Amino acid sequence: MKYNMSLKKHSVCEVLDFFNIQIYELASTNSTIDISNILKGIAFKVSEYINSEELILEIKNSSEYISNTFSELKTDESINEAKNRVLSCLNIITSYLSEDKIKFIDYKSDMDEYTSILIIKKILNNFYEHIKAMYFDTVHGKANITKAQLDNIRIGNEYDVQRILFSLIKPVFTDAKIEVVDNTGCSTVRYDIDIGSCNTTIEVKCSRKSMTERSLNEEMGSDSFHYNRNNIIFFVYDKESIVSDIQSYHKTYNKVFDNKSIDIIIIQPIIL
């Protein structure tokens, strides 16, 4: 048995406690009347802790039994069979939760640093998908926001890029902050987008006509030296296409030094 499921604003420990209580109460009850009452409400109780239509439906189906108006014994047998089916289902789910054999979302706990970085990079690498869907794709005829209004929006500098990026990152990493000033001991630095929960800063660059590839290199080199974070990600929106060899940049800047992991993501060209 394997489910696609997520937790409903409860920690894993709270969900495990809930399942263990349900298992104990059902297993220790011998009265078919009490068992029947437990079975009638078990699917709803589980739905308050778990997001999974498949799982809730299976528990609901497992808890059903046949009432035989001509034989109380047959009815009791059917109730006990339903009890065993539901117990089996609850025990397997508890085992999966305990052994982490399923993927679930714990809304109360922060993601680990590795997972957080993967998600951040996914957002950055697919930045243009947001631009395309938000500004270029056809607007629904009933929408109040018109295509003409969207066509007036253009990215002019790194502050525009920073604003769009932050709006994409903030819903996922609610502790993300913008324009964070930090004293590193020897200097004061400003992080464009800072995410404390995964010790990560995102430095946003937007090429301009007066910028050269050399000046971009110097800016990134200086920033990576002074930034006091474990993970530094440079997001370069190269609207002027000043980067001549993106792969070369990846080889140069995607590395680990001084206990810092540095990555660079370059998007070019995008017209907006």
C-alpha positions as CSV (number, residue, x, y, z in Angstrom):
1,M,0.0,0.0,0.0
2,K,1.4,3.4,-1.0
3,Y,-0.3,6.7,-0.9
4,N,0.2,10.2,-2.3
5,M,-0.6,12.2,0.8
6,S,0.3,15.3,2.8
7,L,-0.3,16.4,6.4
8,K,-3.0,18.9,7.3
9,K,-1.1,21.5,9.4
10,H,0.0,18.8,11.9
11,S,3.5,17.6,12.6
12,V,4.5,14.0,11.9
13,C,4.6,13.3,15.6
14,E,1.1,14.6,16.1
15,V,-0.2,12.5,13.2
16,L,1.5,9.4,14.5
17,D,0.0,10.0,17.9
18,F,-3.4,10.3,16.3
19,F,-3.1,7.0,14.4
20,N,-1.7,5.1,17.4
21,I,-4.7,6.2,19.5
22,Q,-7.1,5.2,16.8
23,I,-5.4,1.8,16.5
24,Y,-5.4,1.2,20.2
25,E,-9.0,2.2,20.7
26,L,-10.2,0.0,17.8
27,A,-8.0,-3.0,18.7
28,S,-9.0,-3.0,22.4
29,T,-12.7,-2.7,21.7
30,N,-14.7,-6.0,21.6
31,S,-18.2,-4.7,21.7
32,T,-19.6,-4.8,18.1
33,I,-21.8,-1.8,19.0
34,D,-18.7,0.3,20.0
35,I,-16.7,-1.0,17.0
36,S,-19.6,0.0,14.7
37,N,-19.6,3.5,16.2
38,I,-15.8,3.8,15.7
39,L,-16.0,2.6,12.1
40,K,-18.7,5.1,11.2
41,G,-16.4,8.1,12.1
42,I,-12.9,6.8,11.4
43,A,-12.7,8.1,7.8
44,F,-13.8,11.6,8.8
45,K,-11.3,11.7,11.7
46,V,-8.4,10.6,9.4
47,S,-9.5,13.3,6.8
48,E,-8.8,16.0,9.5
49,Y,-5.2,15.0,9.7
50,I,-4.4,13.7,6.2
51,N,-4.8,15.1,2.6
52,S,-5.4,12.0,0.4
53,E,-8.7,11.3,-1.4
54,E,-7.4,7.8,-2.2
55,L,-6.5,7.0,1.4
56,I,-9.8,8.4,2.8
57,L,-11.8,6.4,0.3
58,E,-10.0,3.2,1.1
59,I,-10.6,3.6,4.9
60,K,-14.2,4.4,4.2
61,N,-14.7,1.3,2.0
62,S,-12.8,-0.8,4.5
63,S,-15.0,0.3,7.4
64,E,-18.3,-0.8,5.7
65,Y,-20.0,-3.9,6.8
66,I,-23.2,-5.8,6.1
67,S,-26.0,-5.8,8.6
68,N,-27.9,-9.1,8.4
69,T,-31.4,-8.6,9.7
70,F,-31.9,-12.4,10.0
71,S,-28.6,-13.2,11.8
72,E,-27.0,-11.2,14.5
73,L,-24.0,-13.5,14.4
74,K,-23.4,-12.7,10.7
75,T,-23.7,-9.0,11.4
76,D,-21.1,-9.3,14.2
77,E,-18.8,-11.3,11.9
78,S,-19.1,-8.6,9.2
79,I,-18.3,-5.8,11.8
80,N,-15.2,-7.6,13.0
81,E,-14.0,-8.2,9.5
82,A,-14.4,-4.4,8.8
83,K,-12.5,-3.8,12.1
84,N,-9.6,-5.9,11.0
85,R,-9.5,-4.3,7.5
86,V,-9.4,-0.8,9.0
87,L,-6.7,-1.8,11.6
88,S,-4.6,-3.3,8.8
89,C,-4.9,-0.1,6.8
90,L,-4.1,2.2,9.8
91,N,-1.1,0.1,10.8
92,I,0.4,0.2,7.3
93,I,0.0,3.9,7.1
94,T,1.6,4.4,10.5
95,S,4.5,2.2,9.4
96,Y,5.0,4.3,6.3
97,L,5.0,7.5,8.3
98,S,7.4,6.1,10.9
99,E,9.8,4.7,8.3
100,D,9.5,7.7,6.0
101,K,8.6,5.5,3.0
102,I,6.2,8.0,1.7
103,K,6.6,11.6,0.7
104,F,4.5,14.0,2.6
105,I,4.5,17.7,3.5
106,D,4.9,18.8,7.1
107,Y,3.6,22.3,7.2
108,K,5.0,23.1,10.6
109,S,8.6,22.0,10.0
110,D,11.2,23.7,7.8
111,M,12.6,21.8,4.8
112,D,16.1,20.6,5.1
113,E,18.8,22.8,3.5
114,Y,19.4,20.5,0.6
115,T,15.7,20.3,-0.4
116,S,15.4,24.0,0.0
117,I,18.3,24.7,-2.4
118,L,16.8,22.4,-5.0
119,I,13.5,24.2,-4.8
120,I,15.1,27.6,-5.0
121,K,17.1,26.6,-8.1
122,K,14.0,25.1,-9.7
123,I,12.2,28.5,-9.3
124,L,15.2,30.4,-10.7
125,N,15.9,28.1,-13.6
126,N,12.2,28.4,-14.6
127,F,11.9,32.1,-14.1
128,Y,11.0,32.6,-17.8
129,E,8.1,30.2,-17.5
130,H,6.5,32.6,-15.0
131,I,7.2,35.6,-17.3
132,K,5.7,33.8,-20.2
133,A,2.6,32.6,-18.3
134,M,2.0,36.0,-16.6
135,Y,2.8,38.5,-19.3
136,F,2.9,36.8,-22.7
137,D,0.2,34.1,-22.7
138,T,-3.4,34.9,-23.9
139,V,-5.5,36.7,-21.3
140,H,-9.0,35.2,-20.6
141,G,-11.7,37.3,-22.1
142,K,-13.5,37.8,-18.8
143,A,-10.3,38.9,-16.9
144,N,-10.1,42.5,-15.5
145,I,-6.4,42.5,-16.2
146,T,-6.0,43.1,-20.0
147,K,-3.2,42.1,-22.3
148,A,-2.7,45.8,-23.1
149,Q,-2.0,46.5,-19.4
150,L,0.5,43.6,-19.2
151,D,2.2,44.7,-22.4
152,N,3.1,48.0,-20.6
153,I,5.2,46.1,-18.0
154,R,8.9,45.9,-18.9
155,I,11.9,44.8,-16.9
156,G,14.3,47.8,-16.8
157,N,16.8,46.9,-14.1
158,E,17.7,44.5,-11.3
159,Y,15.1,46.0,-8.9
160,D,12.4,44.9,-11.3
161,V,13.9,41.4,-11.5
162,Q,14.3,41.3,-7.7
163,R,10.6,42.2,-7.2
164,I,9.4,39.4,-9.5
165,L,11.7,36.8,-8.0
166,F,10.8,37.7,-4.4
167,S,7.1,37.3,-5.2
168,L,7.8,33.8,-6.4
169,I,10.0,32.8,-3.5
170,K,8.1,34.4,-0.6
171,P,5.1,32.0,-0.7
172,V,7.4,29.0,-0.5
173,F,9.9,30.4,2.0
174,T,7.9,32.7,4.2
175,D,11.0,33.9,6.1
176,A,12.5,35.3,2.9
177,K,13.5,39.0,3.2
178,I,14.5,41.6,0.7
179,E,17.3,44.2,0.9
180,V,18.8,42.7,4.1
181,V,21.9,44.5,5.6
182,D,24.5,42.5,7.3
183,N,27.7,43.4,9.1
184,T,30.3,40.8,8.3
185,G,32.9,42.2,10.7
186,C,35.1,43.9,8.1
187,S,32.4,45.4,6.0
188,T,28.6,45.9,5.6
189,V,26.9,44.0,2.8
190,R,23.3,44.0,1.5
191,Y,21.6,40.8,0.4
192,D,19.1,41.2,-2.4
193,I,17.0,38.2,-1.2
194,D,17.9,36.5,2.0
195,I,16.4,33.2,3.2
196,G,17.5,32.5,6.8
197,S,15.9,29.1,7.1
198,C,18.4,27.6,4.6
199,N,21.3,30.1,5.1
200,T,20.9,31.3,1.5
201,T,21.2,34.6,-0.2
202,I,20.2,35.3,-3.8
203,E,22.2,38.1,-5.5
204,V,20.2,39.5,-8.5
205,K,22.0,41.0,-11.5
206,C,20.5,42.6,-14.5
207,S,22.7,43.5,-17.4
208,R,22.5,47.0,-18.9
209,K,24.0,48.6,-21.9
210,S,26.8,50.3,-19.9
211,M,27.8,47.0,-18.3
212,T,30.6,44.8,-19.6
213,E,31.2,41.2,-19.0
214,R,34.3,42.2,-17.0
215,S,32.4,44.5,-14.7
216,L,29.8,41.7,-14.1
217,N,32.7,39.4,-13.1
218,E,34.1,41.9,-10.7
219,E,30.8,42.5,-9.0
220,M,30.1,38.8,-8.5
221,G,33.7,38.1,-7.3
222,S,33.4,40.9,-4.7
223,D,30.0,39.8,-3.5
224,S,30.9,36.1,-3.1
225,F,34.0,37.0,-1.0
226,H,32.1,39.3,1.4
227,Y,28.7,37.5,1.8
228,N,28.4,35.7,5.1
229,R,26.0,32.8,4.0
230,N,26.5,29.1,3.4
231,N,24.8,29.3,0.0
232,I,25.2,32.1,-2.5
233,I,23.2,32.0,-5.7
234,F,23.8,34.6,-8.4
235,F,20.8,35.1,-10.7
236,V,21.8,37.0,-13.8
237,Y,19.0,38.3,-16.0
238,D,21.1,39.1,-19.0
239,K,18.7,41.3,-21.0
240,E,21.6,42.8,-23.0
241,S,23.3,39.4,-23.7
242,I,26.7,40.5,-22.4
243,V,27.6,37.0,-21.3
244,S,29.4,35.4,-24.2
245,D,29.8,31.9,-22.8
246,I,27.2,30.7,-20.2
247,Q,28.8,27.3,-19.8
248,S,32.1,28.9,-19.0
249,Y,30.4,31.0,-16.2
250,H,29.0,27.8,-14.7
251,K,32.4,26.2,-14.6
252,T,33.9,29.3,-13.1
253,Y,31.4,30.2,-10.4
254,N,29.6,26.9,-9.6
255,K,32.0,25.8,-6.8
256,V,32.6,25.5,-3.1
257,F,35.2,27.6,-1.3
258,D,35.7,28.9,2.2
259,N,32.8,26.7,3.3
260,K,30.5,28.6,0.8
261,S,28.5,26.9,-2.0
262,I,28.3,29.3,-5.0
263,D,26.0,28.8,-7.9
264,I,25.1,31.0,-10.9
265,I,22.0,30.9,-13.0
266,I,21.9,33.0,-16.2
267,I,18.7,33.7,-18.2
268,Q,19.2,35.2,-21.6
269,P,17.7,36.8,-23.6
270,I,14.3,37.6,-22.3
271,I,12.3,40.5,-23.8
272,L,10.1,42.2,-21.3
